[in-house]
Amino acid sequence: MKLVIQIPAWNEEQSLPQTLASLPRRLAPFREVAILVVDDGSTDGTAEAALTGADRLVRLPGHAGLAAAFRAGLDAALDLGADVIVNLDADGQYDPADIPALVAPILAGKADLVIGDRGPGTLAHFSPAKRLLQRLGSWVVQQAAGIRVADAASGFRAFSREAARRLNVFSRMTYTLETLIQAGSKGLRVASVPVRAHETHRRSRLFASVPRYVLVQGANILRITALYKPLKFFSAAAALFLLAGLALGARYLYYFFFVTERAGGHVQSLILAAVLILVGVLTFLIALLADLVSINRMLLEEMKLRETEKTAAVALPDADARGQSKPLPRDPRG
C-alpha cells in the first residue's frame, strides 16, 4: 500500500520547510510514503521550499483558492497510486505524529473518510466567538450531511482511494464542508479521531472577517445541500409555503363560518393563502425536477468512475513485474 501526504500551500515559504521536515517517511503498514505539495500560485519561495523536501510538486498557474488546490492534490495523489491520502495544512497547525491515528480507521476497513477532531469548542487559542461558530457550523453540517462530525472545518483528513475518486469539489473557497455533505449523500463512511492542534501565528487567509465567513459558508451549505439533496431541500421549502397557505385558508374559513359579520374583511387572507399554496405546489414540482437532475448527475459521475477504471485496467500491462505502478517523476511545473 502507498500513503500520499498532500499539502496545499499558498505563500508558505516560512512554515513549509518545518512542516515537511516533520512528516514521516516510513509508516507501517505502507510500503511507501510520498509527500506531495500543491503550490497554489505562490509569489514567494514556496515552490523552491517544496522541491527540497517533497517527492512531488504540483504548481497551479495562478492563485485558484484552497478548494482548487485540494482537488488538484487529490488528482495528483491518485495519479501517484495512493491507496490512502492524508491532507495536511502547511502552516504547522496539525501534528504529523497524529497521522497513524488518522489513517487507522481506513486501514481497519471502518471508514472511507476520517476527520481530525481538534476539539474546536475547547481550544484555548480560539476566541470564544470562534469556538461558538465552529460548534454551530459543525452542527449545521451534521444536519445537512446526515452524519456525526464534531469538527467539520478541520483540514486534517484521511481519504481512502475510493473516497478520493468519488468526491468532487465545486466550491472556490474551501472544501471542508462540501466534501462532508457529499460524503453523506454518497453513503461514504465518515469517522473522527482526536488530534492535536497548535496555534498559528498568522491570521486565516480564507476570510477577512467573521461575518463574511459566516455568510459565505452559510451560502455554501445551502447551495451544496440543494445540489446533493434537492428533493429534501426544496420539499422543505414547499412544505413551509403550503403550511402557511393552509393556515391562512383555515383562518379565513373560520371567520366565514363562525364570524360571518367579519368574513368580508379577510378576503386578502384568502388571496394570500391561494398564492402561498400555488408557490408551494410549484416549489414541490421544482423539487421533483431538481431530483431528476441530481440523479442524472450521479449517473454521469458513475460513468466517469467506470471509464477511469477501464483506463486503469488498460494501463495495467505497463506496471512493473511486482504489479506496482511506476513512480511519476517530480514535475516542478505541475
TABEL-V958624 format. One record per run of one state. SS is the DSSP state (H for helix, E for strand, - for the rest). FROM is the first residue (numbers start at 0). LEN is the number of residues. Records with the same first field share a line. If there is no record, write none. Layout:
SS->FROM-LEN, FROM-LEN
This chain:
-->0-1, 9-3, 21-10, 39-6, 53-2, 59-6, 79-4, 87-6, 94-1, 107-5, 117-10, 145-11, 166-9, 185-4, 194-2, 197-12, 228-1, 258-1, 318-16
E->1-8, 31-8, 55-4, 83-4, 93-1, 112-5, 156-4, 189-5, 196-1
H->12-9, 45-8, 65-14, 95-12, 127-18, 160-6, 175-10, 209-19, 229-29, 259-59
